[in-house]
């Protein structure tokens, strides 16, 4: 077996690391390989002067894992006893592809970060998602695909004509039914083992999804059922389909509705409805696929005067389109939605002045290249087909999460933000009370530290559903290291109750998700070739962390 980019552990170094409270998966026995601490800070664009942009980089190790003991010097404070579960983040992990710098961060190859908080240790690992495109390009040592967001192949129009768009599996992850599903907005989900982060393969979920479907990179869990949404083209235009699954991925419900805009990035679910928000933009998909339009940006054109809410009855499938009473805005990530007693629907979401495709995030001129955003509340009168929009926070913010289950009324919203209204790189986490319309912002003490999208972790055993912890990964542009900050929702403005220094640097990523399931090193070791082969069969085997790295399968069901 061949080990790549690794060093070997001597008995002496193994003892020293254990005395400091840090263990690698490979250090369970001396003589096994470990992956080094090196990381790459190669960044997008020409010259990057702002500290913030250093957090957009390609991880150098495809696979990395280690354990931090509860008594480690890397932990300041203590991990709360009622914090049990795993933070997952599916994100672009490789933004330099085969020697080329990608134009947009959103075009980077996918990677999974997982941080499990157990009784005695914190288990940290990341691993690149081995999509078909990733493996093919790595084998050929050249780029073979265009990026959806404008990262074209060298050689001009002819080199990009009819070239396939890469399915990067890099936008969102949900852990459900023993599988971590990695979603992007081009193609079907990829299934990943949540313990070892082995890529199981591209999946159509027991043939419930069609090969031509494009996923909305989001998911909702309502009353323990997973809900996914996909977009497709029909002879009559575009449509969105909502599919509801039990934890064995048995389909228990499905509804569809017509769309007028392909650019739908999120959806929500209530007891009565499925909800999507579509901007007043149309997409020339044929030109995008053929390559005459090189990116989402170029293929978009105005359509209509306002954005719309599409409300789909979960039982009957009847749908209504309702104009939003705002102009020149695009609704992005949805925090939550729920039904009101009077029959209306409340939706809390992020409103952007215009569409952002990821390239502005890494710009030298962030303030002008990134659209201003704010947190808004949309009230929809379904029967009267009317809407009302109010601003909950004027602070520049994104990636909201709530302190309740999907489809239930929430008390607070937590988002990535700053304590100011102007557009600037986000450094902190904002807590918003929609009822009182109050906002509190925690920002790390050092100006070189930048938070990433938060996750809300309910307190284990608490009867108060709004009691929990806000978990965020913080990148320090001066030290080049990442940390985990854990804030208590009840003492939010006091700052972190625990701060954990990570051994590896982690890019900012996009969205985070929380799972109540805890995974350990032993769980990762159990995920071996036997389990994968039993699920599907097998394909080419390569080296990897813990046990075996696998090439992607067609479908693991």
Secondary structure, 3 states (H helix, E strand, C coil): CCCCCEEECCHHHHHHHHHHCEEEHHHHCCCCEEECCCCCCCCCCCCCCCHHHHHCCCCCCCEEEEEEECCCCCEEECCCCCCCEEEEEEEEEECEECCEECCCHHHCEEEEEEEEECCCEEEEEEEECCCHHHHHHHHHCCCCCECCCCCCCCCHHHHHCCCCECCCCCCEEEEECCEEEEECCCCCCEEECCCCCCEEEECCCCCCCCCCCEECCCCEEECCEEEEEEEEEECCEEEEEEEEECCCCCEEEEEEEEECCCCCCCEEECCCEEEEEECCEEECHHHHHHCCCCCHHHHEEECCCCCEEEEEECCCCCEEEEECCCCCCEEEEEEEEEECCCCCEEEEEEEECCCCCCCHHHCCCHHHHCCCEEEEEEEEECCCCEEEEEEEECCCEEEEEECCCCCCCCCCEEEEECCCCCCCCCCEEEEEECCCCEEEEEECCCCCEEECCCEEEECCCCCCCCCEEEEEEEEECCCCEEEEEEEEHHHHHHCCCEEEECCCCCCCCCCCEEECCCCCHHHHHHCCHHHHHHHHCCCCEEECCCCEEECCECCCC
